[in-house]
């Protein structure tokens, strides 16, 4: 067996490892992506595929904002849109206290321009009738979305 010579070796070909390898290769850095199985076969490929900024800590939002701009460029970057859609991310509040927490989060992250919309109980029932009664309201981030996790990392 011949030794592999590279500048960077990334262990783990999930979404984070594969995207890091892609970014490094696009910068001209010799990169080896190593995994014991298929790319995206573990946690990166078996989740619900949420691509969201809402609910993240401020420390995570800086990176999430950068990633938000990249997701819409998937076809040019990896050759597929991976079924990515900006369908919105809705967080529900069961109580007025929970709704107050969603309002406080919206105010805390206002500098990130997430477009968070606080929805009261009546509006929530009107817009999302399948939810039924019992919710105090919610917070909608209309530009968050999802992608097919089984397509992203392998691509």
C-alpha positions in Angstrom: 0.0 0.0 0.0 1.3 3.4 -1.0 1.1 6.2 1.6 -1.3 9.0 0.7 0.3 12.5 0.4 -1.9 15.4 1.0 -2.0 18.8 2.7 -5.2 18.2 4.6 -6.8 14.9 5.6 -10.4 15.1 6.8 -11.8 12.2 8.7 -15.5 11.8 8.3 -17.4 12.2 5.0 -20.6 13.5 6.5 -22.0 16.9 5.6 -19.4 18.9 7.6 -16.4 16.9 6.4 -17.6 16.8 2.8 -18.3 20.5 2.7 -15.0 21.3 4.3 -13.2 19.2 1.7 -15.1 20.9 -1.1 -14.2 24.3 0.1 -10.5 23.4 0.5 -10.3 21.8 -3.0 -12.0 24.9 -4.5 -9.2 27.0 -2.9 -6.6 24.6 -4.5 -5.6 22.8 -1.3 -4.8 19.1 -1.8 -7.4 17.4 0.4 -8.2 13.8 1.2 -11.7 12.9 2.5 -11.6 9.7 4.4 -14.5 7.7 5.9 -15.0 4.0 6.8 -18.3 4.0 4.9 -20.2 5.8 2.2 -20.3 9.6 2.3 -23.3 10.9 4.3 -24.3 7.4 5.3 -24.5 8.1 9.0 -26.0 11.1 10.9 -25.7 13.5 7.9 -27.9 11.2 5.8 -30.6 10.0 8.2 -31.8 13.2 9.8 -34.9 15.3 8.8 -32.8 17.6 6.6 -33.6 20.9 8.4 -31.6 23.8 7.1 -32.4 26.5 9.7 -31.1 29.5 11.5 -34.0 30.1 13.9 -33.3 28.8 17.3 -29.5 28.7 17.0 -27.3 30.4 19.6 -25.7 33.7 18.6 -22.3 32.0 18.4 -23.7 29.6 15.8 -25.6 32.2 13.8 -22.5 33.7 12.3 -21.7 30.5 10.5 -25.4 29.7 9.9 -25.8 33.0 8.1 -22.8 32.2 5.9 -24.2 28.7 5.2 -27.6 30.2 4.3 -26.1 32.0 1.4 -24.4 28.8 0.2 -27.4 26.5 0.2 -29.1 28.3 -2.7 -25.9 27.7 -4.8 -25.9 23.9 -4.4 -26.5 23.2 -8.2 -23.3 25.2 -9.2 -21.3 23.8 -6.3 -22.2 20.1 -6.3 -24.3 19.6 -9.4 -27.7 19.1 -7.7 -30.1 21.2 -5.6 -30.4 18.2 -3.3 -34.1 19.0 -3.1 -33.3 22.1 -1.1 -36.3 24.4 -0.6 -36.8 27.5 1.6 -40.1 26.4 3.0 -39.9 28.1 6.4 -39.2 26.9 9.9 -42.0 27.1 12.4 -41.3 26.9 16.2 -44.4 26.4 18.3 -45.3 27.8 21.7 -47.6 25.8 23.9 -47.9 28.5 26.5 -47.7 32.3 26.7 -44.4 31.9 28.6 -43.1 29.9 25.6 -44.3 32.6 23.2 -42.5 35.2 25.4 -39.3 33.2 25.0 -39.8 33.2 21.2 -40.3 37.0 21.3 -37.2 37.4 23.4 -35.1 35.3 21.0 -36.4 37.4 18.0 -35.3 40.5 19.8 -31.9 39.0 20.8 -31.0 38.1 17.2 -32.5 41.1 15.4 -29.1 42.1 14.1 -29.0 38.9 12.0 -32.1 39.9 9.9 -33.7 36.4 10.1 -37.1 37.9 9.3 -38.7 36.1 12.3 -42.4 36.5 12.5 -44.2 36.0 15.8 -47.7 34.5 15.2 -50.4 34.7 17.8 -52.8 31.7 18.5 -55.6 32.9 16.3 -53.3 33.6 13.3 -51.5 30.3 13.9 -54.9 28.4 13.7 -55.9 30.4 10.5 -52.6 29.8 8.7 -51.9 26.2 9.9 -55.3 24.7 10.6 -53.9 21.2 10.8 -52.2 22.1 14.2 -55.6 22.4 15.9 -56.2 24.2 19.2 -53.9 24.3 22.2 -51.0 26.4 20.9 -50.3 29.9 22.2 -48.6 30.9 19.0 -45.3 30.5 17.2 -42.3 31.9 15.4 -41.8 31.6 11.7 -38.5 32.0 9.9 -39.8 32.0 6.3 -36.3 31.7 4.6 -35.2 28.6 6.6 -35.9 25.3 4.9 -34.8 21.7 4.3 -32.8 19.6 1.9 -32.7 15.8 1.2 -29.9 14.7 3.6 -29.4 11.5 1.6 -28.4 13.6 -1.4 -26.3 16.4 0.0 -23.1 14.8 1.4 -22.7 12.2 -1.3 -22.9 14.9 -4.0 
